[in-house]
Amino acid sequence: MKDFEYFSAGSLQEACSLAYEYKDVGKILAGGQSLITLLRQKLISPTCLIDIKGLKELDYIDFDQNAGLRIGALTTHRAIEKSPLIQEKYSVLSEMEKSVASVQTRNWGTIGGNLCSADPIGDPAPCLIALGAKLKLVNAKGERVVPMEEFFVDYFTTVIEPDEILAEIQLPLPASNTGVEYMKFSTIEAGIKIVSTSVAIAVMPGTDVCDEAKIIMSAVAPIPLVANKAAQMLKDKKLTDDLIVEAANMAASETDPTSDVHASAEYRQQLVKVIVKRAIRQAFEKAKKA
């Protein structure tokens, strides 16, 4: 690991100023769970680290009956998992967080750091996309809001400009007649995720007819994959077992997985068929009770 300059920002404004000054050579350090790993593996080599972990102004969970949920980028995975508010109104988010690494990692790692690392096997991204999340990015000149599905570009790459900082995750109010499910399949030995999916299903009130659907998968493409063709198959149709199986098969055909030491591409595609089918059914049942 090469030597680098280290700055501990005392405020978001100072962090933005430092990010602008060192935009060509600097990296933002939040929890460090992802960044330090990348440094050790020599996948990145910044000459400056800007530590924002101590910024309490980015560590919060707020809910507004009109605006929805707001989560500061420095909120830890464990805080999200244990939040009574999230457990009540966005229970799938709390359940998803339980599957993020170990308790020790969840106690220190932040939701913002996880998203900015853009790891293709990350847990939060597909779930947040299914929930309709947006991200607030800030810099010394102002801010902008980006839909989650537009945030990821490629392996470990996002739309964040070198001088920008992820400040907040924004989620809309929970929709009526809508259910959201998150599932993943991991190796038993190492706990390495093979595939995961998050599915959102909205039903027409009092019916089994799908009004809207989202199907998002990770670990099967360079970025979280939105299975638009599969979701479109469900829209305006009664969700029968046969249709759900067809949609799951379509979702698998939309993937572009690679083979590695943990699983072959073919195995990942077969797993997609299984967990997407299960997730659609679970989301459907939740939607009927919502």
C-alpha positions as CSV (number, residue, x, y, z in Angstrom):
1,M,0.0,0.0,0.0
2,K,1.5,3.4,-1.0
3,D,1.8,6.4,1.3
4,F,-1.0,9.0,1.1
5,E,-2.1,12.2,2.7
6,Y,-4.9,11.9,5.2
7,F,-7.5,14.6,6.1
8,S,-10.2,14.3,8.7
9,A,-13.1,16.6,7.6
10,G,-14.8,18.5,10.4
11,S,-17.9,19.3,8.4
12,L,-19.6,18.4,5.1
13,Q,-18.6,21.8,3.8
14,E,-15.0,21.1,4.6
15,A,-15.2,17.7,3.0
16,C,-16.6,19.1,-0.2
17,S,-13.8,21.7,-0.3
18,L,-11.2,19.0,0.2
19,A,-12.9,16.8,-2.4
20,Y,-12.7,19.6,-4.9
21,E,-9.1,20.5,-4.1
22,Y,-7.9,16.8,-4.4
23,K,-10.5,15.7,-7.0
24,D,-7.9,14.2,-9.3
25,V,-6.0,12.2,-6.6
26,G,-8.3,11.8,-3.6
27,K,-10.8,9.3,-2.3
28,I,-13.6,9.6,0.3
29,L,-13.2,7.4,3.4
30,A,-16.4,6.5,5.2
31,G,-16.5,3.3,7.1
32,G,-13.6,2.0,5.1
33,Q,-14.9,-1.6,4.9
34,S,-14.8,-1.5,1.1
35,L,-12.2,1.2,0.4
36,I,-9.4,-0.4,2.6
37,T,-9.9,-3.7,0.8
38,L,-9.5,-2.0,-2.6
39,L,-6.3,-0.3,-1.3
40,R,-4.9,-3.5,0.0
41,Q,-5.6,-5.3,-3.3
42,K,-4.0,-2.4,-5.2
43,L,-7.2,-1.9,-7.2
44,I,-7.0,1.9,-6.4
45,S,-4.0,4.1,-5.6
46,P,-5.1,7.5,-4.3
47,T,-2.5,9.9,-2.9
48,C,-5.1,11.5,-0.6
49,L,-7.8,10.1,1.7
50,I,-10.6,12.4,3.0
51,D,-12.1,10.8,6.1
52,I,-15.8,11.8,6.7
53,K,-16.7,9.1,9.2
54,G,-17.0,11.6,12.0
55,L,-19.6,13.8,10.3
56,K,-22.7,13.3,12.4
57,E,-24.6,15.5,10.0
58,L,-24.6,12.5,7.6
59,D,-25.6,9.9,10.2
60,Y,-29.4,9.9,10.6
61,I,-32.7,8.1,9.8
62,D,-35.6,10.5,9.3
63,F,-39.2,9.9,8.2
64,D,-41.7,12.4,6.9
65,Q,-45.3,11.5,6.2
66,N,-45.1,13.5,3.0
67,A,-41.5,13.1,1.8
68,G,-40.8,9.5,2.9
69,L,-37.6,8.1,4.4
70,R,-34.2,9.9,4.5
71,I,-31.0,8.0,5.5
72,G,-27.7,9.8,5.9
73,A,-24.9,8.2,3.9
74,L,-22.9,7.6,7.1
75,T,-25.6,5.6,8.8
76,T,-24.3,2.1,9.5
77,H,-25.8,-1.1,8.2
78,R,-26.5,-2.1,11.8
79,A,-28.4,1.1,12.6
80,I,-30.6,0.5,9.6
81,E,-31.2,-3.1,10.5
82,K,-32.2,-2.2,14.1
83,S,-34.2,0.9,13.4
84,P,-37.8,0.5,14.7
85,L,-39.0,3.0,12.1
86,I,-37.5,1.0,9.2
87,Q,-38.7,-2.3,10.7
88,E,-42.2,-0.9,10.7
89,K,-42.4,0.9,7.4
90,Y,-39.6,-0.5,5.2
91,S,-39.2,-4.0,6.7
92,V,-37.5,-5.5,3.7
93,L,-34.7,-3.0,4.1
94,S,-34.1,-4.1,7.7
95,E,-34.3,-7.8,6.6
96,M,-31.8,-7.2,3.8
97,E,-29.3,-5.5,6.2
98,K,-29.2,-8.7,8.3
99,S,-27.6,-10.4,5.4
100,V,-24.8,-7.9,5.0
101,A,-21.5,-9.5,6.0
102,S,-20.9,-10.0,9.7
103,V,-22.3,-8.1,12.7
104,Q,-18.9,-6.5,13.2
105,T,-18.9,-5.2,9.6
106,R,-22.4,-3.9,9.9
107,N,-21.5,-2.1,13.1
108,W,-18.9,0.0,11.3
109,G,-19.6,-0.1,7.6
110,T,-21.9,2.6,6.2
111,I,-24.7,2.4,3.7
112,G,-23.1,5.2,1.6
113,G,-19.7,3.6,1.5
114,N,-21.3,0.3,0.4
115,L,-23.1,2.0,-2.5
116,C,-20.1,4.1,-3.6
117,S,-17.9,1.0,-3.8
118,A,-20.2,-0.3,-6.5
119,D,-19.4,-3.9,-5.8
120,P,-21.5,-6.0,-8.2
121,I,-22.3,-8.4,-5.4
122,G,-23.4,-5.7,-2.9
123,D,-26.6,-6.4,-1.0
124,P,-28.3,-3.0,-0.5
125,A,-28.4,-1.8,-4.2
126,P,-31.0,-4.2,-5.6
127,C,-33.2,-3.7,-2.5
128,L,-33.0,0.1,-2.7
129,I,-33.7,0.1,-6.4
130,A,-36.8,-2.0,-5.8
131,L,-37.9,0.6,-3.2
132,G,-37.5,3.4,-5.7
133,A,-34.6,5.1,-3.9
134,K,-32.8,8.2,-5.1
135,L,-29.3,9.5,-4.0
136,K,-28.4,13.0,-3.1
137,L,-24.9,13.9,-4.3
138,V,-23.2,17.1,-3.1
139,N,-20.1,19.2,-3.9
140,A,-18.8,22.6,-3.2
141,K,-21.1,24.1,-5.8
142,G,-24.4,22.5,-4.9
143,E,-26.2,19.2,-5.1
144,R,-28.1,16.9,-7.5
145,V,-30.4,13.9,-7.0
146,V,-29.8,10.7,-9.0
147,P,-32.3,7.7,-9.3
148,M,-30.6,4.6,-7.9
149,E,-31.0,2.7,-11.2
150,E,-28.9,5.4,-12.9
151,F,-26.2,5.4,-10.3
152,F,-24.1,2.4,-11.3
153,V,-22.0,2.5,-14.5
154,D,-19.7,-0.5,-14.5
155,Y,-17.7,-2.7,-12.1
156,F,-16.8,-0.5,-9.1
157,T,-17.8,2.6,-11.1
158,T,-20.6,5.1,-10.5
159,V,-21.8,8.4,-11.8
160,I,-20.2,10.3,-8.9
161,E,-17.9,13.0,-10.1
162,P,-14.4,13.2,-8.4
163,D,-15.5,16.2,-6.3
164,E,-18.9,14.8,-5.2
165,I,-19.9,13.1,-2.0
166,L,-22.9,10.9,-1.5
167,A,-24.9,12.6,1.3
168,E,-28.3,11.0,1.5
169,I,-30.4,8.1,0.4
170,Q,-34.1,9.1,-0.2
171,L,-36.9,6.6,-0.3
172,P,-40.6,7.4,-1.2
173,L,-43.5,6.6,1.0
174,P,-44.4,2.9,1.0
175,A,-46.9,2.3,-1.8
176,S,-50.2,0.8,-1.0
177,N,-51.0,-2.7,-2.4
178,T,-47.3,-3.2,-2.9
179,G,-44.9,-5.9,-1.5
180,V,-41.1,-6.0,-1.7
181,E,-39.0,-9.0,-1.2
182,Y,-35.2,-9.5,-1.0
183,M,-33.5,-12.9,-1.4
184,K,-30.0,-14.1,-1.9
185,F,-28.1,-17.4,-2.3
186,S,-24.6,-17.7,-0.7
187,T,-22.0,-20.4,-0.3
188,I,-22.2,-22.1,3.0
189,E,-18.4,-22.3,3.5
190,A,-17.4,-18.7,2.9
191,G,-20.7,-16.8,2.9
192,I,-19.9,-15.5,-0.6
193,K,-23.0,-14.3,-2.4
194,I,-23.7,-16.2,-5.6
195,V,-26.8,-14.3,-6.7
196,S,-29.5,-12.1,-5.2
197,T,-32.7,-10.5,-6.2
198,S,-35.2,-7.9,-5.0
199,V,-38.7,-7.9,-6.4
200,A,-41.5,-5.3,-5.9
201,I,-45.0,-6.2,-6.9
202,A,-48.0,-3.9,-6.8
203,V,-51.4,-5.5,-7.3
204,M,-54.7,-3.9,-8.3
205,P,-56.8,-3.6,-5.1
206,G,-58.8,-6.8,-4.3
207,T,-57.4,-8.8,-7.2
208,D,-54.5,-11.0,-8.1
209,V,-53.6,-8.8,-11.1
210,C,-50.2,-7.2,-11.2
211,D,-50.3,-3.4,-11.6
212,E,-46.6,-2.8,-11.5
213,A,-43.5,-4.9,-11.1
214,K,-39.7,-4.5,-10.6
215,I,-37.2,-7.3,-10.7
216,I,-33.6,-6.4,-9.8
217,M,-30.7,-8.8,-9.6
218,S,-27.1,-8.6,-8.5
219,A,-23.9,-10.7,-9.0
220,V,-25.1,-11.6,-12.5
221,A,-23.8,-8.5,-14.3
222,P,-21.3,-5.7,-13.8
223,I,-24.0,-3.6,-12.1
224,P,-27.4,-4.3,-10.5
225,L,-29.5,-5.6,-13.4
226,V,-33.1,-4.4,-13.8
227,A,-35.0,-7.2,-15.6
228,N,-37.4,-5.1,-17.6
229,K,-38.6,-7.8,-19.9
230,A,-39.5,-10.1,-17.0
231,A,-41.3,-7.4,-15.1
232,Q,-43.2,-6.4,-18.2
233,M,-44.5,-10.0,-18.6
234,L,-46.2,-9.6,-15.2
235,K,-47.8,-6.2,-15.7
236,D,-51.7,-6.2,-16.1
237,K,-51.8,-10.0,-15.7
238,K,-53.1,-12.3,-13.1
239,L,-50.1,-13.7,-11.2
240,T,-50.5,-17.5,-11.8
241,D,-47.8,-20.0,-10.9
242,D,-47.2,-20.6,-14.6
243,L,-46.7,-16.9,-15.3
244,I,-44.4,-16.5,-12.4
245,V,-42.2,-19.3,-13.6
246,E,-42.1,-17.8,-17.1
247,A,-41.1,-14.4,-15.7
248,A,-38.3,-16.0,-13.6
249,N,-37.0,-17.8,-16.7
250,M,-37.1,-14.5,-18.6
251,A,-35.2,-12.8,-15.8
252,A,-32.5,-15.5,-16.1
253,S,-32.2,-14.9,-19.8
254,E,-31.6,-11.2,-19.2
255,T,-28.5,-11.8,-17.0
256,D,-24.9,-11.9,-18.1
257,P,-23.1,-13.7,-15.3
258,T,-19.4,-14.7,-15.3
259,S,-17.8,-17.9,-13.9
260,D,-15.5,-17.7,-10.9
261,V,-14.2,-19.9,-8.2
262,H,-17.5,-19.8,-6.4
263,A,-19.9,-20.6,-9.2
264,S,-20.2,-21.0,-12.9
265,A,-22.2,-18.7,-15.1
266,E,-24.6,-21.5,-15.9
267,Y,-25.2,-22.2,-12.2
268,R,-25.9,-18.6,-11.5
269,Q,-28.5,-18.4,-14.2
270,Q,-30.2,-21.5,-12.8
271,L,-30.2,-20.0,-9.4
272,V,-31.8,-16.8,-10.7
273,K,-34.7,-18.8,-12.0
274,V,-35.2,-20.3,-8.5
275,I,-34.8,-17.2,-6.3
276,V,-36.7,-14.8,-8.7
277,K,-39.6,-17.2,-8.7
278,R,-39.6,-17.4,-4.9
279,A,-39.2,-13.6,-4.5
280,I,-42.1,-12.8,-6.9
281,R,-44.3,-15.2,-4.9
282,Q,-43.3,-13.6,-1.6
283,A,-43.7,-10.1,-2.9
284,F,-47.1,-11.0,-4.3
285,E,-48.3,-12.3,-1.0
286,K,-47.0,-9.2,0.8
287,A,-48.8,-7.0,-1.7
288,K,-52.1,-8.7,-1.1
289,K,-51.8,-7.9,2.6
290,A,-50.5,-4.4,2.2
